[in-house]
Amino acid sequence: MEAFLAENLTAWIASLDGSEKLNFWGFGLNALFTLSRTPLHLPFLHAAARFWNPVTHVFSFGGQEVCPTLEDFQVLMESESQEEILPQFCFGHAQALGQMCGLTVHDARSLVCNGELDILGLIHRFSDAGDRSNHYWQGFRQHALCLCLLSHFLLCPSFGGSNICLIEVAQGLREGKSCIAMTLAETLMGLDAFHRRETTRFAGSPLPLQVVDSCSAYSARGYFFRQHLVNALHERWWFDWMRNLSADRIAWRCPWLNLPAMSYSMSRLIGIQLVGLTHCVFYFPFRFLRQFGHDQICPPEGIEYPAAFPVRGAQLARYATVWRTRELLAPAPTFSCTLSDECLDWLNEEAQVGPSLASEASTSSGRGRRDT
C-alpha cells in the first residue's frame, strides 16, 4: 500500500506544469518537487539510528556529537518563513477539510476516520488535473497536494495513517507560516522510537538526514544532482563505516549553512522546545557547540534532560511566546573540530554512565509506545 501511494504521488507531482508549481509557491513546499526524487536509502538511515541517543537527541560518531537543527531543515527546505505552526486541536476537521478542498460534508467525512486522513483517497480524487482554467478546482487541488506532501515527506507517521492535524498545518502554510519546527520535532521523536525499536518506520522527515557530500551552494536541485555517495550497500557496511569514523572527519557544519544566528536556548529551559503534532520535544545545542564553530564546553554535572510530553492546547500561546523570545547564537567565523581533553573525558564518562531523564514517568507515556 505504501509503495502504491508513493508511486501515485510521484506521478501526480510529475504531471504538474510550470504554472501549477508557481501557484503552489505560497505553501512554501516547492523544494519537495525536486527533493521528492531523491531515493530514501534505508540501510544508511538504519545504521545511523543505532548511533542516536534518544535522551540527549544527538548522534555520536567517533566521540563527536552532532544533531540536525531547525536551521538545517530550513535551508534544506529553502524556507524563509520564521513562524512555526502550532496546531489548535479544534473540532470539525471534516468541515475544515471540506472547505479547504471543496468537498461536500459527506465526501469530506469519507476521507476522515478515527483521527486519520485517507491520503490515498485524496490522491485518487485530486491527482487528475481536470479543467486547468477552473481556478476554484485548481485551488482545491493545491490544498489536497499540500496534505499529501506533508504526509509523505515531512510529517510521516510512524504508525498507522496520517494525523488529522495535517489539515490545520496545511491551513497554516497557506497563511504564510512554516512547518519546519514541527517537522524537526516529529523527526527527533521518530528517531527516538526507531532507536528504541518501538517501530520499524521512520517518522517525521528522514529525507534531510541523508545530506552526504552536499554542494557548496545549496539548492534542492543541486542536492538532488549531487555526487551520490549513498548507494546500495547494506546496513552492516554502513554501521562499520560509521563506527570507525575518526573525530576529525565528523562535522555537520555544511558549507552552504551560512546563517547570521542559530537557535541556542530558551528562557529557564536547557534546550530548544519544539511543538510537534501531538507532543513537545527538545534538542540541546549546548551539547554540540562545535557544530556552530564554537569551542565545546562540558555541561553542568547532574544535568537532567526533559522527555517528550503531550501538547496542551491551552498552553500553545505560552509556547509561542517562549519560542519567539528564544536566545540566538552567532556561528563562529571559523570551524575547528578539536575537543579539549576535558570534553573528551566527559564524553567518555557519559558514554559509560549515560545521561538521565528529568522524569522517568514521562518516558513511560511516550508517543506511539507499544505495550509488551
C-alpha positions, -999 to 999 in steps of 0.1 A, spaced: 0 0 0 28 25 9 47 18 -23 15 22 -43 8 55 -26 43 68 -33 40 58 -69 7 76 -73 20 108 -56 52 108 -77 30 106 -108 9 135 -96 40 157 -90 54 148 -124 21 159 -141 23 194 -127 31 221 -152 51 253 -146 21 275 -137 8 249 -112 42 248 -95 44 286 -94 9 289 -79 19 263 -53 47 286 -41 25 301 -13 27 268 7 65 270 10 70 234 -1 82 238 -37 116 223 -27 99 190 -23 92 188 -61 129 181 -65 138 165 -32 110 140 -36 130 124 -64 159 117 -40 157 80 -31 154 72 6 183 49 14 171 29 44 203 9 51 221 42 56 194 56 80 190 23 99 228 23 106 228 59 117 199 54 140 220 30 160 243 59 169 213 81 181 208 90 217 171 93 225 178 112 258 202 139 246 190 139 210 224 137 194 242 113 170 276 102 185 302 93 158 338 89 167 334 105 201 318 136 185 282 147 189 261 162 161 224 169 157 200 181 130 189 216 138 160 239 129 183 259 107 195 228 88 159 219 80 151 255 70 179 256 45 172 222 31 136 231 25 146 266 12 122 281 38 123 318 45 94 319 70 103 321 106 70 315 123 63 280 134 29 262 132 11 254 163 -19 230 158 -50 243 175 -67 209 181 -101 223 171 -131 202 163 -148 200 129 -119 186 109 -142 171 83 -158 205 79 -124 222 76 -113 196 50 -145 202 30 -139 239 29 -102 235 20 -108 210 -8 -143 220 -20 -159 187 -8 -194 181 4 -199 172 40 -204 135 31 -173 133 9 -152 151 35 -163 127 62 -155 97 39 -118 109 39 -116 113 77 -118 83 100 -107 77 136 -85 108 136 -67 99 104 -67 112 69 -72 90 39 -43 102 18 -47 76 -9 -83 88 -13 -71 124 -17 -47 113 -44 -73 94 -63 -98 123 -61 -74 152 -69 -44 138 -89 -63 144 -122 -56 179 -133 -92 184 -146 -100 217 -162 -69 239 -158 -90 270 -164 -112 263 -134 -93 283 -107 -116 271 -79 -108 234 -87 -71 241 -91 -71 259 -57 -88 229 -40 -63 206 -58 -33 226 -44 -46 221 -8 -50 184 -14 -15 181 -28 -1 200 2 -18 175 25 -3 146 6 32 161 5 31 168 42 21 132 50 46 115 28 77 137 30 77 160 61 53 147 88 53 109 80 36 88 107 55 60 124 23 40 130 -10 39 111 -24 66 89 -18 104 87 -27 126 116 -58 147 111 -40 177 124 -23 179 90 -55 198 79 -45 226 103 -9 225 93 -19 230 56 -41 259 66 -12 275 84 11 271 55 -13 289 32 -13 318 58 25 321 54 36 301 84 62 274 85 61 237 95 99 234 98 100 234 136 72 208 137 90 187 111 121 186 132 101 178 163 85 148 145 119 137 131 136 137 165 107 117 181 108 94 151 145 87 157 137 81 193 111 55 185 132 38 158 163 36 181 142 21 209 127 -4 184 92 7 190 86 9 153 102 -2 121 94 31 102 110 65 104 86 92 114 89 129 106 112 136 77 141 112 72 150 129 39 171 157 54 192 132 73 207 120 41 228 151 35 260 134 22 286 152 1 264 183 -3 273 210 -28 289 243 -17 259 264 -25 228 245 -15 197 243 -36 171 215 -38 182 209 -74 218 208 -65 212 184 -37 194 160 -60 221 161 -86 250 160 -61 276 132 -63 257 102 -49 278 86 -21 247 69 -7 244 37 -27 230 2 -24 254 -10 3 238 -29 32 233 -17 68 262 -37 82 286 -19 59 273 15 69 274 6 106 311 -4 104 319 27 84 302 50 109 317 31 139 352 36 125 349 73 117 377 93 133 369 125 152 385 148 126 360 135 99 329 144 119 314 177 110 278 186 104 285 222 95 278 223 58 295 248 36 261 262 25 248 268 60 259 304 64 234 319 89 236 350 110 223 332 141 211 298 153 187 288 180 206 282 212 184 282 243 151 293 258 144 311 290 146 288 320 150 258 298 181 239 289 171 231 254 151 243 224 114 233 227 97 222 195 60 216 192 50 186 171 16 173 160 8 159 194 39 162 216 66 187 226 102 176 223 136 192 230 171 193 215 201 207 233 225 229 214 250 232 242 259 196 236 272 204 201 285 239 202 313 228 179 287 223 153 283 261 154 320 266 152 324 274 189 347 257 215 328 228 230 320 231 268 311 204 293 275 207 305 270 211 343 272 179 363 240 161 371 220 178 343 187 161 335 171 161 301 133 165 297 114 139 278 87 145 252 54 154 267 19 158 253 9 192 238 -17 210 259 -38 232 237 -45 258 264 -7 264 267 0 269 230 0 307 233 27 305 260 47 281 239 46 305 211 58 334 233 87 314 246 96 304 211 97 339 198 120 350 227 145 322 224 182 330 226 202 330 194 238 322 189 260 337 161 281 310 144 318 313 148 337 326 116 360 296 116 353 259 123 375 237 145 368 200 152 392 199 181 379 189 215 396 196 248 409 168 269 382 178 295 355 174 269 368 141 257 369 128 293 333 140 298 321 123 267 338 90 276 325 91 311 289 98 299 291 70 274 297 46 303 272 60 327 245 75 304 225 107 308 194 109 329 159 120 321 141 147 341 111 125 345 111 87 342 73 87 343 72 108 312 91 82 292 66 55 300 39 75 282 60 82 252 43 88 218 34 57 200 49 33 226 37 -3 223 28 -24 253 47 -57 255 
